[in-house]
Amino acid sequence: MVSSASPYAPGEGPTMSVSVSVHEGTIEAVRARVGKRGVSGYVEAAIQRQIERDGLAELIAANEEIHGPLTDEEIRAAEEKMFGGSTEAAA
């Protein structure tokens, strides 16, 4: 994890302009969804989601270091509790 001296959490504070390189096809796909003026907001939201995912991955890794990985049985039990019924795919 990279340490930062910024007092702001992701999504907070004043905006900053930065330069990044992105494939042309990616930018065109973003513009097709949000228009030319929506690119910054779209990229901001995508970066925030990635930061959240990175944080979750770190939590999972820390938990697995302490308790070991979840078994298939534990995963099935959690899925049943969350989604109800069988989570098996239909054959």
C-alpha positions as CSV (number, residue, x, y, z in Angstrom):
1,M,0.0,0.0,0.0
2,V,1.4,3.4,-0.9
3,S,1.4,6.0,1.9
4,S,0.3,9.5,1.2
5,A,0.7,12.7,3.0
6,S,-2.7,13.9,1.7
7,P,-5.3,14.7,4.3
8,Y,-8.1,13.7,1.8
9,A,-9.7,10.3,1.3
10,P,-10.5,9.1,-2.2
11,G,-13.2,11.3,-3.7
12,E,-12.5,14.2,-1.4
13,G,-10.5,17.4,-1.7
14,P,-9.9,19.7,-4.6
15,T,-9.5,18.2,-8.1
16,M,-6.0,18.0,-9.7
17,S,-5.1,17.6,-13.3
18,V,-2.8,14.7,-14.1
19,S,-1.6,13.2,-17.3
20,V,-2.1,9.5,-17.9
21,S,-1.7,7.4,-21.0
22,V,-4.8,5.4,-22.0
23,H,-5.4,3.3,-25.1
24,E,-7.4,5.1,-27.8
25,G,-10.0,2.4,-27.9
26,T,-10.6,2.7,-24.2
27,I,-11.0,6.5,-24.4
28,E,-13.4,6.2,-27.3
29,A,-15.5,3.6,-25.4
30,V,-15.7,5.9,-22.4
31,R,-16.6,8.9,-24.6
32,A,-19.3,6.8,-26.3
33,R,-20.8,6.2,-22.8
34,V,-20.5,9.6,-21.2
35,G,-19.6,12.1,-23.9
36,K,-16.5,14.3,-24.1
37,R,-17.3,16.2,-20.9
38,G,-18.0,13.2,-18.7
39,V,-14.6,11.4,-19.1
40,S,-13.1,12.9,-15.9
41,G,-16.0,11.8,-13.7
42,Y,-16.1,8.3,-15.3
43,V,-12.3,7.9,-14.7
44,E,-12.7,9.2,-11.1
45,A,-15.4,6.7,-10.3
46,A,-13.4,3.9,-11.9
47,I,-10.3,4.8,-9.8
48,Q,-12.3,4.9,-6.6
49,R,-13.8,1.5,-7.4
50,Q,-10.3,0.1,-8.0
51,I,-9.1,1.5,-4.7
52,E,-12.0,-0.1,-2.9
53,R,-11.3,-3.5,-4.6
54,D,-7.6,-3.2,-3.6
55,G,-8.6,-2.5,0.0
56,L,-10.9,-5.6,0.0
57,A,-8.2,-7.7,-1.5
58,E,-5.8,-6.6,1.3
59,L,-8.4,-7.4,3.9
60,I,-9.0,-10.9,2.4
61,A,-5.2,-11.5,2.3
62,A,-4.8,-10.4,5.9
63,N,-7.7,-12.6,7.0
64,E,-6.4,-15.6,5.1
65,E,-2.9,-15.1,6.7
66,I,-4.5,-15.3,10.1
67,H,-7.3,-18.0,9.5
68,G,-6.3,-19.7,6.3
69,P,-8.3,-19.6,3.1
70,L,-12.1,-20.3,3.1
71,T,-13.0,-23.9,2.3
72,D,-15.5,-24.7,-0.5
73,E,-18.0,-25.7,2.1
74,E,-17.7,-22.3,3.9
75,I,-18.1,-20.5,0.7
76,R,-21.2,-22.5,-0.2
77,A,-22.7,-21.9,3.2
78,A,-22.1,-18.1,3.0
79,E,-23.6,-18.0,-0.5
80,E,-26.7,-19.9,0.7
81,K,-27.0,-17.5,3.6
82,M,-26.6,-14.4,1.4
83,F,-28.6,-15.5,-1.7
84,G,-30.8,-18.4,-0.3
85,G,-31.4,-21.8,-1.8
86,S,-29.0,-23.6,-4.0
87,T,-26.3,-21.6,-5.8
88,E,-25.4,-24.6,-8.1
89,A,-25.6,-23.8,-11.8
90,A,-28.3,-25.7,-13.7
91,A,-26.9,-28.5,-15.8
